Amino acid sequence: MIKPIITDIRELHKPCLAVEKGENLKDLIQDLKDTLEASGGLGISANQIGVQKKVSYIKIPKEFNKLTKKFEFSDKVLMNIKIIDKQNPVMFKNEGCTSFKGIQVNTRRYIYIVASFMNENFEEQTAMLQDIESIVIQHEHGHQNSQTLFEHKWKAR
């Protein structure tokens, strides 16, 4: 079911609870998928639809199908994301967020990360990620830890 997107920054800063193995999250995951599809974004986290759980759903374009003339996507459910390592910091220009439509921020993100998380079957995963997938997961990791893109604003060093 498509849920309203939370835009109140105070709500987005409320702590999120870790997911425990075996929790029934099917409805929440479906709500995330439906809401992301309707919003047109690349990722969404549970706190953006009013549920204080460390659950995110991402949908990343992988390739363009010349026959169908459409993008093909790879999607993932990520629970309890942890960033294990990160390399090659960059200024990511004009990062947006489903909760703050029309606002773009230059953020400090990393081209390469190693992240651990549970998938929707509660299987522990560790993955080396790069480029847009890395950036989207860093963004959702922020939401799972009660942060928004504003806490990741680029600051010259």
N, CA, C and O atoms as a GROMACS GRO file, in nm:
protein
  628
    1MET      N    1   0.084  -0.117   0.000
    1MET     CA    2   0.000   0.000   0.000
    1MET      C    3   0.089   0.125   0.000
    1MET      O    4   0.188   0.130   0.073
    2ILE      N    5   0.055   0.222  -0.081
    2ILE     CA    6   0.131   0.347  -0.086
    2ILE      C    7   0.104   0.425   0.042
    2ILE      O    8  -0.011   0.450   0.078
    3LYS      N    9   0.212   0.463   0.109
    3LYS     CA   10   0.203   0.536   0.236
    3LYS      C   11   0.244   0.681   0.215
    3LYS      O   12   0.321   0.710   0.124
    4PRO      N   13   0.192   0.772   0.300
    4PRO     CA   14   0.239   0.911   0.292
    4PRO      C   15   0.385   0.920   0.336
    4PRO      O   16   0.427   0.852   0.430
    5ILE      N   17   0.461   1.005   0.269
    5ILE     CA   18   0.603   1.024   0.300
    5ILE      C   19   0.615   1.126   0.414
    5ILE      O   20   0.554   1.232   0.410
    6ILE      N   21   0.694   1.090   0.514
    6ILE     CA   22   0.721   1.180   0.628
    6ILE      C   23   0.814   1.292   0.579
    6ILE      O   24   0.918   1.264   0.520
    7THR      N   25   0.777   1.417   0.605
    7THR     CA   26   0.861   1.531   0.567
    7THR      C   27   0.908   1.611   0.688
    7THR      O   28   0.987   1.704   0.674
    8ASP      N   29   0.860   1.576   0.806
    8ASP     CA   30   0.898   1.646   0.930
    8ASP      C   31   1.034   1.594   0.977
    8ASP      O   32   1.047   1.477   1.013
    9ILE      N   33   1.133   1.680   0.976
    9ILE     CA   34   1.270   1.638   1.010
    9ILE      C   35   1.278   1.585   1.153
    9ILE      O   36   1.362   1.499   1.182
   10ARG      N   37   1.194   1.634   1.243
   10ARG     CA   38   1.195   1.584   1.382
   10ARG      C   39   1.153   1.438   1.386
   10ARG      O   40   1.206   1.359   1.464
   11GLU      N   41   1.057   1.401   1.301
   11GLU     CA   42   1.013   1.261   1.294
   11GLU      C   43   1.124   1.173   1.236
   11GLU      O   44   1.146   1.061   1.283
   12LEU      N   45   1.194   1.224   1.135
   12LEU     CA   46   1.302   1.148   1.071
   12LEU      C   47   1.423   1.132   1.163
   12LEU      O   48   1.505   1.043   1.141
   13HIS      N   49   1.435   1.216   1.263
   13HIS     CA   50   1.546   1.207   1.358
   13HIS      C   51   1.515   1.115   1.478
   13HIS      O   52   1.602   1.094   1.562
   14LYS      N   53   1.395   1.061   1.485
   14LYS     CA   54   1.362   0.968   1.593
   14LYS      C   55   1.441   0.839   1.573
   14LYS      O   56   1.456   0.793   1.460
   15PRO      N   57   1.491   0.780   1.682
   15PRO     CA   58   1.570   0.656   1.669
   15PRO      C   59   1.491   0.541   1.606
   15PRO      O   60   1.371   0.525   1.630
   16CYS      N   61   1.561   0.462   1.526
   16CYS     CA   62   1.503   0.343   1.464
   16CYS      C   63   1.552   0.219   1.537
   16CYS      O   64   1.666   0.213   1.582
   17LEU      N   65   1.466   0.120   1.549
   17LEU     CA   66   1.500  -0.004   1.617
   17LEU      C   67   1.557  -0.106   1.518
   17LEU      O   68   1.513  -0.114   1.403
   18ALA      N   69   1.656  -0.182   1.565
   18ALA     CA   70   1.713  -0.288   1.482
   18ALA      C   71   1.608  -0.395   1.456
   18ALA      O   72   1.519  -0.417   1.538
   19VAL      N   73   1.620  -0.461   1.343
   19VAL     CA   74   1.532  -0.572   1.307
   19VAL      C   75   1.585  -0.698   1.374
   19VAL      O   76   1.706  -0.724   1.375
   20GLU      N   77   1.495  -0.775   1.430
   20GLU     CA   78   1.530  -0.904   1.489
   20GLU      C   79   1.491  -1.014   1.391
   20GLU      O   80   1.388  -1.006   1.324
   21LYS      N   81   1.575  -1.117   1.383
   21LYS     CA   82   1.545  -1.229   1.292
   21LYS      C   83   1.407  -1.286   1.322
   21LYS      O   84   1.370  -1.306   1.438
   22GLY      N   85   1.333  -1.311   1.216
   22GLY     CA   86   1.202  -1.373   1.231
   22GLY      C   87   1.086  -1.277   1.244
   22GLY      O   88   0.971  -1.321   1.247
   23GLU      N   89   1.112  -1.146   1.252
   23GLU     CA   90   1.001  -1.050   1.260
   23GLU      C   91   0.916  -1.060   1.134
   23GLU      O   92   0.968  -1.089   1.026
   24ASN      N   93   0.789  -1.035   1.147
   24ASN     CA   94   0.701  -1.035   1.030
   24ASN      C   95   0.705  -0.896   0.968
   24ASN      O   96   0.642  -0.803   1.018
   25LEU      N   97   0.779  -0.883   0.860
   25LEU     CA   98   0.798  -0.754   0.794
   25LEU      C   99   0.742  -0.751   0.652
   25LEU      O  100   0.766  -0.656   0.577
   26LYS      N  101   0.668  -0.856   0.613
   26LYS     CA  102   0.618  -0.863   0.475
   26LYS      C  103   0.535  -0.742   0.437
   26LYS      O  104   0.554  -0.686   0.329
   27ASP      N  105   0.443  -0.700   0.523
   27ASP     CA  106   0.358  -0.585   0.490
   27ASP      C  107   0.441  -0.457   0.482
   27ASP      O  108   0.420  -0.376   0.392
   28LEU      N  109   0.536  -0.439   0.576
   28LEU     CA  110   0.621  -0.320   0.574
   28LEU      C  111   0.704  -0.316   0.446
   28LEU      O  112   0.714  -0.211   0.382
   29ILE      N  113   0.763  -0.428   0.408
   29ILE     CA  114   0.846  -0.432   0.288
   29ILE      C  115   0.761  -0.403   0.164
   29ILE      O  116   0.806  -0.331   0.075
   30GLN      N  117   0.641  -0.457   0.158
   30GLN     CA  118   0.553  -0.429   0.044
   30GLN      C  119   0.514  -0.281   0.041
   30GLN      O  120   0.507  -0.221  -0.066
   31ASP      N  121   0.489  -0.223   0.159
   31ASP     CA  122   0.458  -0.080   0.166
   31ASP      C  123   0.575   0.004   0.115
   31ASP      O  124   0.555   0.103   0.044
   32LEU      N  125   0.698  -0.036   0.151
   32LEU     CA  126   0.816   0.036   0.103
   32LEU      C  127   0.826   0.026  -0.050
   32LEU      O  128   0.852   0.126  -0.117
   33LYS      N  129   0.807  -0.092  -0.103
   33LYS     CA  130   0.814  -0.112  -0.248
   33LYS      C  131   0.708  -0.028  -0.320
   33LYS      O  132   0.738   0.040  -0.418
   34ASP      N  133   0.585  -0.034  -0.271
   34ASP     CA  134   0.476   0.040  -0.335
   34ASP      C  135   0.500   0.190  -0.328
   34ASP      O  136   0.478   0.262  -0.425
   35THR      N  137   0.544   0.237  -0.212
   35THR     CA  138   0.565   0.380  -0.193
   35THR      C  139   0.682   0.431  -0.277
   35THR      O  140   0.674   0.540  -0.334
   36LEU      N  141   0.790   0.352  -0.286
   36LEU     CA  142   0.903   0.393  -0.369
   36LEU      C  143   0.862   0.396  -0.516
   36LEU      O  144   0.897   0.489  -0.589
   37GLU      N  145   0.787   0.297  -0.559
   37GLU     CA  146   0.741   0.293  -0.699
   37GLU      C  147   0.659   0.419  -0.731
   37GLU      O  148   0.674   0.477  -0.838
   38ALA      N  149   0.575   0.460  -0.639
   38ALA     CA  150   0.491   0.578  -0.661
   38ALA      C  151   0.572   0.708  -0.656
   38ALA      O  152   0.537   0.806  -0.722
   39SER      N  153   0.680   0.708  -0.576
   39SER     CA  154   0.758   0.831  -0.558
   39SER      C  155   0.861   0.853  -0.669
   39SER      O  156   0.901   0.966  -0.696
   40GLY      N  157   0.903   0.743  -0.733
   40GLY     CA  158   1.002   0.754  -0.839
   40GLY      C  159   1.144   0.768  -0.789
   40GLY      O  160   1.232   0.801  -0.868
   41GLY      N  161   1.169   0.745  -0.663
   41GLY     CA  162   1.304   0.757  -0.609
   41GLY      C  163   1.386   0.630  -0.629
   41GLY      O  164   1.342   0.535  -0.694
   42LEU      N  165   1.507   0.630  -0.572
   42LEU     CA  166   1.596   0.514  -0.581
   42LEU      C  167   1.597   0.434  -0.451
   42LEU      O  168   1.639   0.318  -0.451
   43GLY      N  169   1.554   0.493  -0.342
   43GLY     CA  170   1.554   0.422  -0.215
   43GLY      C  171   1.457   0.487  -0.118
   43GLY      O  172   1.422   0.604  -0.130
   44ILE      N  173   1.415   0.406  -0.020
   44ILE     CA  174   1.326   0.455   0.085
   44ILE      C  175   1.349   0.371   0.210
   44ILE      O  176   1.378   0.252   0.202
   45SER      N  177   1.335   0.434   0.324
   45SER     CA  178   1.351   0.364   0.452
   45SER      C  179   1.222   0.371   0.532
   45SER      O  180   1.138   0.459   0.510
   46ALA      N  181   1.207   0.276   0.624
   46ALA     CA  182   1.083   0.263   0.700
   46ALA      C  183   1.046   0.391   0.775
   46ALA      O  184   0.928   0.424   0.785
   47ASN      N  185   1.146   0.463   0.828
   47ASN     CA  186   1.110   0.584   0.903
   47ASN      C  187   1.051   0.692   0.813
   47ASN      O  188   0.988   0.786   0.862
   48GLN      N  189   1.070   0.681   0.684
   48GLN     CA  190   1.011   0.778   0.590
   48GLN      C  191   0.862   0.753   0.568
   48GLN      O  192   0.793   0.836   0.510
   49ILE      N  193   0.813   0.637   0.614
   49ILE     CA  194   0.669   0.610   0.609
   49ILE      C  195   0.613   0.590   0.750
   49ILE      O  196   0.506   0.532   0.768
   50GLY      N  197   0.688   0.639   0.850
   50GLY     CA  198   0.637   0.641   0.986
   50GLY      C  199   0.661   0.517   1.070
   50GLY      O  200   0.598   0.501   1.174
   51VAL      N  201   0.751   0.429   1.027
   51VAL     CA  202   0.782   0.307   1.103
   51VAL      C  203   0.928   0.315   1.147
   51VAL      O  204   1.017   0.322   1.062
   52GLN      N  205   0.954   0.315   1.275
   52GLN     CA  206   1.089   0.335   1.329
   52GLN      C  207   1.166   0.202   1.334
   52GLN      O  208   1.206   0.157   1.442
   53LYS      N  209   1.187   0.142   1.218
   53LYS     CA  210   1.263   0.018   1.205
   53LYS      C  211   1.375   0.038   1.104
   53LYS      O  212   1.363   0.118   1.011
   54LYS      N  213   1.485  -0.036   1.123
   54LYS     CA  214   1.600  -0.027   1.033
   54LYS      C  215   1.578  -0.118   0.911
   54LYS      O  216   1.640  -0.223   0.896
   55VAL      N  217   1.487  -0.072   0.824
   55VAL     CA  218   1.453  -0.145   0.702
   55VAL      C  219   1.452  -0.044   0.587
   55VAL      O  220   1.392   0.063   0.598
   56SER      N  221   1.520  -0.079   0.479
   56SER     CA  222   1.522   0.006   0.359
   56SER      C  223   1.500  -0.080   0.236
   56SER      O  224   1.525  -0.200   0.237
   57TYR      N  225   1.453  -0.015   0.131
   57TYR     CA  226   1.435  -0.080   0.001
   57TYR      C  227   1.497   0.011  -0.104
   57TYR      O  228   1.470   0.131  -0.107
   58ILE      N  229   1.582  -0.046  -0.190
   58ILE     CA  230   1.644   0.032  -0.297
   58ILE      C  231   1.616  -0.034  -0.431
   58ILE      O  232   1.597  -0.155  -0.440
   59LYS      N  233   1.614   0.049  -0.535
   59LYS     CA  234   1.590   0.003  -0.671
   59LYS      C  235   1.684   0.082  -0.760
   59LYS      O  236   1.663   0.201  -0.784
   60ILE      N  237   1.790   0.016  -0.809
   60ILE     CA  238   1.900   0.080  -0.880
   60ILE      C  239   1.895   0.043  -1.028
   60ILE      O  240   1.885  -0.075  -1.062
   61PRO      N  241   1.903   0.143  -1.118
   61PRO     CA  242   1.910   0.110  -1.261
   61PRO      C  243   2.041   0.037  -1.291
   61PRO      O  244   2.148   0.083  -1.252
   62LYS      N  245   2.031  -0.075  -1.362
   62LYS     CA  246   2.150  -0.156  -1.393
   62LYS      C  247   2.189  -0.147  -1.540
   62LYS      O  248   2.308  -0.138  -1.572
   63GLU      N  249   2.091  -0.150  -1.629
   63GLU     CA  250   2.123  -0.141  -1.772
   63GLU      C  251   1.999  -0.098  -1.849
   63GLU      O  252   1.887  -0.102  -1.799
   64PHE      N  253   2.024  -0.057  -1.970
   64PHE     CA  254   1.916  -0.015  -2.059
   64PHE      C  255   1.891  -0.126  -2.160
   64PHE      O  256   1.983  -0.167  -2.230
   65ASN      N  257   1.768  -0.173  -2.167
   65ASN     CA  258   1.731  -0.279  -2.260
   65ASN      C  259   1.694  -0.213  -2.394
   65ASN      O  260   1.593  -0.143  -2.403
   66LYS      N  261   1.776  -0.237  -2.495
   66LYS     CA  262   1.754  -0.175  -2.626
   66LYS      C  263   1.627  -0.225  -2.694
   66LYS      O  264   1.564  -0.152  -2.772
   67LEU      N  265   1.588  -0.349  -2.666
   67LEU     CA  266   1.468  -0.404  -2.729
   67LEU      C  267   1.341  -0.340  -2.672
   67LEU      O  268   1.252  -0.300  -2.747
   68THR      N  269   1.334  -0.333  -2.539
   68THR     CA  270   1.213  -0.277  -2.476
   68THR      C  271   1.222  -0.126  -2.460
   68THR      O  272   1.122  -0.060  -2.431
   69LYS      N  273   1.343  -0.072  -2.478
   69LYS     CA  274   1.368   0.072  -2.460
   69LYS      C  275   1.334   0.118  -2.319
   69LYS      O  276   1.280   0.227  -2.298
   70LYS      N  277   1.367   0.031  -2.222
   70LYS     CA  278   1.342   0.062  -2.080
   70LYS      C  279   1.464   0.023  -1.998
   70LYS      O  280   1.541  -0.066  -2.035
   71PHE      N  281   1.478   0.090  -1.884
   71PHE     CA  282   1.583   0.053  -1.790
   71PHE      C  283   1.543  -0.075  -1.718
   71PHE      O  284   1.425  -0.099  -1.690
   72GLU      N  285   1.643  -0.155  -1.688
   72GLU     CA  286   1.622  -0.272  -1.602
   72GLU      C  287   1.684  -0.239  -1.468
   72GLU      O  288   1.791  -0.177  -1.461
   73PHE      N  289   1.618  -0.282  -1.362
   73PHE     CA  290   1.658  -0.244  -1.227
   73PHE      C  291   1.697  -0.366  -1.145
   73PHE      O  292   1.653  -0.478  -1.170
   74SER      N  293   1.781  -0.340  -1.046
   74SER     CA  294   1.816  -0.438  -0.944
   74SER      C  295   1.761  -0.381  -0.814
   74SER      O  296   1.785  -0.265  -0.782
   75ASP      N  297   1.689  -0.463  -0.739
   75ASP     CA  298   1.636  -0.412  -0.613
   75ASP      C  299   1.683  -0.497  -0.496
   75ASP      O  300   1.717  -0.614  -0.511
   76LYS      N  301   1.683  -0.434  -0.378
   76LYS     CA  302   1.730  -0.501  -0.256
   76LYS      C  303   1.653  -0.450  -0.137
   76LYS      O  304   1.618  -0.332  -0.131
   77VAL      N  305   1.626  -0.539  -0.043
   77VAL     CA  306   1.582  -0.501   0.090
   77VAL      C  307   1.706  -0.510   0.178
   77VAL      O  308   1.778  -0.609   0.175
   78LEU      N  309   1.730  -0.404   0.256
   78LEU     CA  310   1.847  -0.399   0.343
   78LEU      C  311   1.801  -0.368   0.485
   78LEU      O  312   1.740  -0.264   0.511
   79MET      N  313   1.831  -0.459   0.577
   79MET     CA  314   1.793  -0.439   0.717
   79MET      C  315   1.920  -0.430   0.801
   79MET      O  316   2.016  -0.504   0.780
   80ASN      N  317   1.919  -0.338   0.898
   80ASN     CA  318   2.033  -0.321   0.991
   80ASN      C  319   2.164  -0.298   0.916
   80ASN      O  320   2.263  -0.367   0.940
   81ILE      N  321   2.165  -0.201   0.825
   81ILE     CA  322   2.285  -0.172   0.746
   81ILE      C  323   2.399  -0.126   0.837
   81ILE      O  324   2.379  -0.043   0.926
   82LYS      N  325   2.517  -0.180   0.812
   82LYS     CA  326   2.640  -0.133   0.877
   82LYS      C  327   2.742  -0.107   0.767
   82LYS      O  328   2.762  -0.191   0.679
   83ILE      N  329   2.807   0.009   0.772
   83ILE     CA  330   2.915   0.040   0.679
   83ILE      C  331   3.044  -0.007   0.745
   83ILE      O  332   3.083   0.044   0.850
   84ILE      N  333   3.110  -0.104   0.684
   84ILE     CA  334   3.231  -0.163   0.740
   84ILE      C  335   3.355  -0.086   0.697
   84ILE      O  336   3.447  -0.066   0.776
   85ASP      N  337   3.358  -0.044   0.571
   85ASP     CA  338   3.472   0.030   0.518
   85ASP      C  339   3.420   0.124   0.410
   85ASP      O  340   3.317   0.099   0.347
   86LYS      N  341   3.493   0.233   0.389
   86LYS     CA  342   3.456   0.330   0.286
   86LYS      C  343   3.584   0.392   0.232
   86LYS      O  344   3.678   0.420   0.307
   87GLN      N  345   3.585   0.415   0.101
   87GLN     CA  346   3.703   0.472   0.036
   87GLN      C  347   3.661   0.567  -0.074
   87GLN      O  348   3.551   0.558  -0.129
   88ASN      N  349   3.751   0.658  -0.105
   88ASN     CA  350   3.736   0.758  -0.211
   88ASN      C  351   3.618   0.853  -0.186
   88ASN      O  352   3.515   0.846  -0.253
   89PRO      N  353   3.635   0.943  -0.087
   89PRO     CA  354   3.530   1.041  -0.062
   89PRO      C  355   3.518   1.138  -0.180
   89PRO      O  356   3.617   1.176  -0.241
   90VAL      N  357   3.395   1.176  -0.210
   90VAL     CA  358   3.368   1.270  -0.318
   90VAL      C  359   3.256   1.364  -0.274
   90VAL      O  360   3.178   1.336  -0.183
   91MET      N  361   3.250   1.479  -0.344
   91MET     CA  362   3.134   1.564  -0.328
   91MET      C  363   3.030   1.511  -0.427
   91MET      O  364   3.048   1.518  -0.549
   92PHE      N  365   2.921   1.459  -0.374
   92PHE     CA  366   2.812   1.411  -0.459
   92PHE      C  367   2.717   1.528  -0.476
   92PHE      O  368   2.653   1.572  -0.379
   93LYS      N  369   2.707   1.578  -0.597
   93LYS     CA  370   2.630   1.701  -0.622
   93LYS      C  371   2.481   1.672  -0.636
   93LYS      O  372   2.438   1.574  -0.698
   94ASN      N  373   2.405   1.761  -0.575
   94ASN     CA  374   2.260   1.763  -0.592
   94ASN      C  375   2.189   1.635  -0.547
   94ASN      O  376   2.098   1.587  -0.614
   95GLU      N  377   2.232   1.579  -0.432
   95GLU     CA  378   2.163   1.463  -0.377
   95GLU      C  379   2.024   1.505  -0.331
   95GLU      O  380   2.007   1.610  -0.269
   96GLY      N  381   1.927   1.423  -0.362
   96GLY     CA  382   1.790   1.450  -0.321
   96GLY      C  383   1.739   1.345  -0.225
   96GLY      O  384   1.808   1.247  -0.197
   97CYS      N  385   1.618   1.367  -0.176
   97CYS     CA  386   1.556   1.275  -0.080
   97CYS      C  387   1.406   1.278  -0.101
   97CYS      O  388   1.347   1.385  -0.120
   98THR      N  389   1.345   1.163  -0.096
   98THR     CA  390   1.200   1.152  -0.112
   98THR      C  391   1.126   1.236  -0.008
   98THR      O  392   1.016   1.284  -0.036
   99SER      N  393   1.183   1.253   0.110
   99SER     CA  394   1.119   1.332   0.215
   99SER      C  395   1.130   1.482   0.194
   99SER      O  396   1.056   1.559   0.255
  100PHE      N  397   1.221   1.524   0.108
  100PHE     CA  398   1.243   1.668   0.086
  100PHE      C  399   1.241   1.699  -0.063
  100PHE      O  400   1.340   1.746  -0.119
  101LYS      N  401   1.129   1.672  -0.126
  101LYS     CA  402   1.115   1.695  -0.270
  101LYS      C  403   1.154   1.838  -0.306
  101LYS      O  404   1.115   1.933  -0.238
  102GLY      N  405   1.232   1.852  -0.412
  102GLY     CA  406   1.271   1.984  -0.460
  102GLY      C  407   1.394   2.042  -0.393
  102GLY      O  408   1.442   2.148  -0.434
  103ILE      N  409   1.446   1.974  -0.291
  103ILE     CA  410   1.567   2.022  -0.223
  103ILE      C  411   1.682   1.930  -0.262
  103ILE      O  412   1.671   1.808  -0.259
  104GLN      N  413   1.794   1.992  -0.300
  104GLN     CA  414   1.913   1.915  -0.335
  104GLN      C  415   2.031   1.968  -0.254
  104GLN      O  416   2.044   2.089  -0.233
  105VAL      N  417   2.116   1.877  -0.211
  105VAL     CA  418   2.228   1.911  -0.124
  105VAL      C  419   2.354   1.845  -0.179
  105VAL      O  420   2.350   1.730  -0.222
  106ASN      N  421   2.466   1.918  -0.178
  106ASN     CA  422   2.595   1.856  -0.208
  106ASN      C  423   2.639   1.782  -0.083
  106ASN      O  424   2.653   1.842   0.023
  107THR      N  425   2.661   1.651  -0.095
  107THR     CA  426   2.694   1.569   0.021
  107THR      C  427   2.833   1.508   0.009
  107THR      O  428   2.890   1.500  -0.100
  108ARG      N  429   2.885   1.464   0.122
  108ARG     CA  430   3.010   1.388   0.126
  108ARG      C  431   2.972   1.240   0.125
  108ARG      O  432   2.913   1.190   0.221
  109ARG      N  433   3.006   1.174   0.018
  109ARG     CA  434   2.978   1.031   0.004
  109ARG      C  435   3.105   0.962  -0.042
  109ARG      O  436   3.204   1.026  -0.075
  110TYR      N  437   3.100   0.830  -0.044
  110TYR     CA  438   3.216   0.750  -0.082
  110TYR      C  439   3.181   0.666  -0.204
  110TYR      O  440   3.073   0.608  -0.213
  111ILE      N  441   3.275   0.661  -0.299
  111ILE     CA  442   3.255   0.583  -0.421
  111ILE      C  443   3.248   0.434  -0.390
  111ILE      O  444   3.167   0.362  -0.448
  112TYR      N  445   3.334   0.388  -0.299
  112TYR     CA  446   3.339   0.246  -0.264
  112TYR      C  447   3.304   0.228  -0.116
  112TYR      O  448   3.354   0.301  -0.030
  113ILE      N  449   3.218   0.130  -0.088
  113ILE     CA  450   3.193   0.092   0.051
  113ILE      C  451   3.185  -0.059   0.060
  113ILE      O  452   3.158  -0.128  -0.038
  114VAL      N  453   3.208  -0.109   0.180
  114VAL     CA  454   3.176  -0.246   0.215
  114VAL      C  455   3.068  -0.235   0.321
  114VAL      O  456   3.086  -0.167   0.423
  115ALA      N  457   2.956  -0.302   0.297
  115ALA     CA  458   2.843  -0.293   0.390
  115ALA      C  459   2.796  -0.433   0.426
  115ALA      O  460   2.805  -0.527   0.347
  116SER      N  461   2.745  -0.444   0.549
  116SER     CA  462   2.679  -0.568   0.590
  116SER      C  463   2.534  -0.533   0.621
  116SER      O  464   2.503  -0.422   0.663
  117PHE      N  465   2.447  -0.629   0.600
  117PHE     CA  466   2.304  -0.610   0.622
  117PHE      C  467   2.235  -0.746   0.617
  117PHE      O  468   2.295  -0.845   0.576
  118MET      N  469   2.111  -0.749   0.658
  118MET     CA  470   2.027  -0.868   0.638
  118MET      C  471   1.936  -0.840   0.520
  118MET      O  472   1.886  -0.729   0.503
  119ASN      N  473   1.913  -0.943   0.437
  119ASN     CA  474   1.817  -0.929   0.328
  119ASN      C  475   1.677  -0.962   0.381
  119ASN      O  476   1.660  -0.986   0.501
  120GLU      N  477   1.578  -0.962   0.293
  120GLU     CA  478   1.441  -0.982   0.341
  120GLU      C  479   1.415  -1.124   0.391
  120GLU      O  480   1.312  -1.149   0.452
  121ASN      N  481   1.507  -1.216   0.366
  121ASN     CA  482   1.497  -1.353   0.420
  121ASN      C  483   1.579  -1.368   0.548
  121ASN      O  484   1.600  -1.480   0.596
  122PHE      N  485   1.623  -1.255   0.604
  122PHE     CA  486   1.702  -1.249   0.728
  122PHE      C  487   1.838  -1.317   0.714
  122PHE      O  488   1.895  -1.363   0.812
  123GLU      N  489   1.889  -1.324   0.591
  123GLU     CA  490   2.022  -1.380   0.567
  123GLU      C  491   2.123  -1.267   0.577
  123GLU      O  492   2.105  -1.160   0.519
  124GLU      N  493   2.230  -1.292   0.650
  124GLU     CA  494   2.338  -1.194   0.664
  124GLU      C  495   2.413  -1.183   0.532
  124GLU      O  496   2.449  -1.285   0.473
  125GLN      N  497   2.435  -1.062   0.487
  125GLN     CA  498   2.505  -1.036   0.362
  125GLN      C  499   2.619  -0.938   0.388
  125GLN      O  500   2.609  -0.851   0.474
  126THR      N  501   2.726  -0.952   0.314
  126THR     CA  502   2.833  -0.852   0.310
  126THR      C  503   2.863  -0.828   0.163
  126THR      O  504   2.878  -0.923   0.085
  127ALA      N  505   2.870  -0.701   0.126
  127ALA     CA  506   2.889  -0.671  -0.016
  127ALA      C  507   2.982  -0.552  -0.033
  127ALA      O  508   2.979  -0.458   0.046
  128MET      N  509   3.065  -0.559  -0.138
  128MET     CA  510   3.142  -0.443  -0.179
  128MET      C  511   3.058  -0.372  -0.285
  128MET      O  512   3.017  -0.433  -0.384
  129LEU      N  513   3.034  -0.245  -0.263
  129LEU     CA  514   2.945  -0.169  -0.350
  129LEU      C  515   3.017  -0.047  -0.402
  129LEU      O  516   3.108   0.005  -0.338
  130GLN      N  517   2.975  -0.001  -0.519
  130GLN     CA  518   3.040   0.118  -0.576
  130GLN      C  519   2.939   0.203  -0.651
  130GLN      O  520   2.827   0.160  -0.682
  131ASP      N  521   2.983   0.324  -0.678
  131ASP     CA  522   2.908   0.418  -0.760
  131ASP      C  523   2.770   0.447  -0.702
  131ASP      O  524   2.756   0.465  -0.581
  132ILE      N  525   2.666   0.451  -0.787
  132ILE     CA  526   2.535   0.496  -0.742
  132ILE      C  527   2.476   0.404  -0.636
  132ILE      O  528   2.410   0.451  -0.544
  133GLU      N  529   2.499   0.274  -0.646
  133GLU     CA  530   2.448   0.181  -0.544
  133GLU      C  531   2.510   0.212  -0.408
  133GLU      O  532   2.442   0.208  -0.306
  134SER      N  533   2.639   0.240  -0.408
  134SER     CA  534   2.708   0.277  -0.284
  134SER      C  535   2.647   0.403  -0.224
  134SER      O  536   2.624   0.410  -0.103
  135ILE      N  537   2.621   0.502  -0.307
  135ILE     CA  538   2.569   0.630  -0.259
  135ILE      C  539   2.427   0.613  -0.206
  135ILE      O  540   2.392   0.670  -0.102
  136VAL      N  541   2.345   0.537  -0.275
  136VAL     CA  542   2.207   0.516  -0.230
  136VAL      C  543   2.206   0.441  -0.096
  136VAL      O  544   2.129   0.475  -0.007
  137ILE      N  545   2.292   0.341  -0.082
  137ILE     CA  546   2.296   0.266   0.044
  137ILE      C  547   2.348   0.356   0.157
  137ILE      O  548   2.299   0.345   0.270
  138GLN      N  549   2.444   0.442   0.130
  138GLN     CA  550   2.489   0.536   0.234
  138GLN      C  551   2.373   0.627   0.276
  138GLN      O  552   2.357   0.656   0.394
  139HIS      N  553   2.294   0.671   0.182
  139HIS     CA  554   2.178   0.757   0.211
  139HIS      C  555   2.079   0.682   0.301
  139HIS      O  556   2.033   0.736   0.401
  140GLU      N  557   2.046   0.558   0.265
  140GLU     CA  558   1.950   0.480   0.344
  140GLU      C  559   2.008   0.441   0.480
  140GLU      O  560   1.936   0.434   0.579
  141HIS      N  561   2.138   0.416   0.484
  141HIS     CA  562   2.206   0.390   0.613
  141HIS      C  563   2.186   0.510   0.705
  141HIS      O  564   2.162   0.493   0.825
  142GLY      N  565   2.196   0.630   0.650
  142GLY     CA  566   2.169   0.750   0.728
  142GLY      C  567   2.029   0.748   0.786
  142GLY      O  568   2.011   0.773   0.905
  143HIS      N  569   1.929   0.720   0.702
  143HIS     CA  570   1.791   0.714   0.752
  143HIS      C  571   1.776   0.611   0.863
  143HIS      O  572   1.709   0.636   0.962
  144GLN      N  573   1.839   0.494   0.847
  144GLN     CA  574   1.829   0.391   0.951
  144GLN      C  575   1.891   0.436   1.082
  144GLN      O  576   1.858   0.384   1.189
  145ASN      N  577   1.981   0.534   1.074
  145ASN     CA  578   2.047   0.586   1.194
  145ASN      C  579   1.998   0.727   1.228
  145ASN      O  580   2.069   0.807   1.289
  146SER      N  581   1.874   0.755   1.185
  146SER     CA  582   1.803   0.879   1.222
  146SER      C  583   1.873   1.004   1.171
  146SER      O  584   1.869   1.109   1.236
  147GLN      N  585   1.937   0.994   1.056
  147GLN     CA  586   2.003   1.109   0.994
  147GLN      C  587   1.937   1.136   0.859
  147GLN      O  588   1.873   1.049   0.800
  148THR      N  589   1.953   1.259   0.813
  148THR     CA  590   1.907   1.294   0.679
  148THR      C  591   2.027   1.338   0.597
  148THR      O  592   2.140   1.341   0.648
  149LEU      N  593   2.005   1.371   0.473
  149LEU     CA  594   2.117   1.415   0.390
  149LEU      C  595   2.180   1.544   0.442
  149LEU      O  596   2.294   1.574   0.409
  150PHE      N  597   2.107   1.620   0.523
  150PHE     CA  598   2.162   1.744   0.577
  150PHE      C  599   2.280   1.720   0.672
  150PHE      O  600   2.368   1.805   0.684
  151GLU      N  601   2.281   1.606   0.739
  151GLU     CA  602   2.394   1.572   0.827
  151GLU      C  603   2.517   1.530   0.747
  151GLU      O  604   2.626   1.514   0.803
  152HIS      N  605   2.501   1.511   0.618
  152HIS     CA  606   2.612   1.466   0.533
  152HIS      C  607   2.653   1.573   0.432
  152HIS      O  608   2.717   1.544   0.331
  153LYS      N  609   2.616   1.698   0.462
  153LYS     CA  610   2.651   1.807   0.371
  153LYS      C  611   2.800   1.814   0.350
  153LYS      O  612   2.878   1.794   0.443
  154TRP      N  613   2.841   1.842   0.226
  154TRP     CA  614   2.982   1.858   0.192
  154TRP      C  615   3.040   1.977   0.266
  154TRP      O  616   2.983   2.086   0.266
  155LYS      N  617   3.154   1.954   0.331
  155LYS     CA  618   3.229   2.062   0.395
  155LYS      C  619   3.371   2.052   0.342
  155LYS      O  620   3.434   1.946   0.350
  156ALA      N  621   3.421   2.161   0.289
  156ALA     CA  622   3.561   2.160   0.241
  156ALA      C  623   3.653   2.135   0.358
  156ALA      O  624   3.631   2.186   0.468
  157ARG      N  625   3.756   2.055   0.335
  157ARG     CA  626   3.849   2.023   0.444
  157ARG      C  627   3.984   2.085   0.418
  157ARG      O  628   4.076   2.069   0.499
   0.00000   0.00000   0.00000
